[in-house]
Each structure stands twice: as C-alpha cells, then as structure tokens.
Amino acid sequence: MGVTRVIGVDICEEAYYVCDLCNPDHTRQDIASWQIDFLSCVAALGFGDISAKAFANAFNIVVPTGWIAFNIKESFLFESDTSRFSRLVKSLLVSDALEIHHLERYRHRISIDGRPLFYYALVGKKEHDIPDRIMANLDCA
C-alpha cells in the first residue's frame, strides 16, 4: 500500500516514539526529517488529552499536500464553544491551511443516559503550516 513507516507518538513511556509536541525539541525535528505525509488522531482531541498546541505542532510536522484525518465532538463547531481547540478547528475550516475533502457528522456513541453523542469526521489535505498568528494563541493547557 506504499506505507514505509508508521509512527505512534505520545508523552507516555509506552509509546512507539516518546515526544512532547507541546514543547518541541530535537525529537520533533527527527520526526519532521522523515517527511510525514499523514496524520491521524481519533477521539482524544479537545478533552485535555491532547492540547490544541500539541495538535497544531503535529499538523505543522506534516509535509504540504500531506493528509490530515481526525474526529471531534459536534459541539466544537458550535458558535458558543470558544475553547482553544474549538477555535483552532474553526480556523482550519475557514483558512487555506487545510483543504477539506470530507466532513461528516455521525453518531459516535450513546451516552449512559441514552442520548446519542455526535461527532464529525474530517479528512483534508494540508496546504501549509498553521499561521503564526493562530499558533501564538495556543498553549498546552
């Protein structure tokens, strides 16, 4: 299928590649040297597990024309949500940093009280890095 390397990155010791993407260092440069052309992140974005800055730094490691695929809870796209991660995703949707190829709402699961919880799946092609003006408003909180 043309895949030469799969890299799992995390801050915990059990990861394939231990790297804190909030505080880039030489390991981030090592990863970037591999010319990463696909980033996938599922069901951990926006809940404090992965900060907006860590996701943005990972996005910026991907080469231009690389693919980005992730999912987010529906409320991140609501106007009322002003969290850092929501603002980052909204900026990606309206900027030219990411060319959206697919955005689809789906039922992620049923909550304990029986309510359906909806998410969006997003797939796009990276056009360029997230601009500095957006990166400046992100932190690792």
C-alpha positions, 0 to 999 in steps of 0.5 A, spaced: 500 500 500 506 504 499 506 505 507 514 505 509 513 507 516 508 508 521 509 512 527 505 512 534 507 518 538 505 520 545 508 523 552 507 516 555 513 511 556 509 506 552 509 509 546 512 507 539 516 514 539 516 518 546 515 526 544 512 532 547 509 536 541 507 541 546 514 543 547 518 541 541 525 539 541 530 535 537 525 529 537 520 533 533 525 535 528 527 527 527 520 526 526 519 532 521 526 529 517 522 523 515 517 527 511 510 525 514 505 525 509 499 523 514 496 524 520 491 521 524 488 522 531 481 519 533 477 521 539 482 524 544 482 531 541 479 537 545 478 533 552 485 535 555 488 529 552 491 532 547 492 540 547 490 544 541 498 546 541 500 539 541 495 538 535 497 544 531 505 542 532 503 535 529 499 538 523 505 543 522 510 536 522 506 534 516 509 535 509 504 540 504 499 536 500 500 531 506 493 528 509 490 530 515 484 525 518 481 526 525 474 526 529 471 531 534 465 532 538 459 536 534 459 541 539 466 544 537 463 547 531 458 550 535 458 558 535 458 558 543 464 553 544 470 558 544 475 553 547 482 553 544 481 547 540 474 549 538 477 555 535 483 552 532 478 547 528 474 553 526 480 556 523 482 550 519 475 550 516 475 557 514 483 558 512 487 555 506 491 551 511 487 545 510 483 543 504 477 539 506 475 533 502 470 530 507 466 532 513 461 528 516 457 528 522 455 521 525 453 518 531 459 516 535 456 513 541 450 513 546 451 516 552 449 512 559 443 516 559 441 514 552 442 520 548 446 519 542 453 523 542 455 526 535 461 527 532 464 529 525 469 526 521 474 530 517 479 528 512 483 534 508 489 535 505 494 540 508 496 546 504 501 549 509 503 550 516 498 553 521 499 561 521 503 564 526 498 568 528 493 562 530 499 558 533 501 564 538 494 563 541 495 556 543 498 553 549 498 546 552 493 547 557 
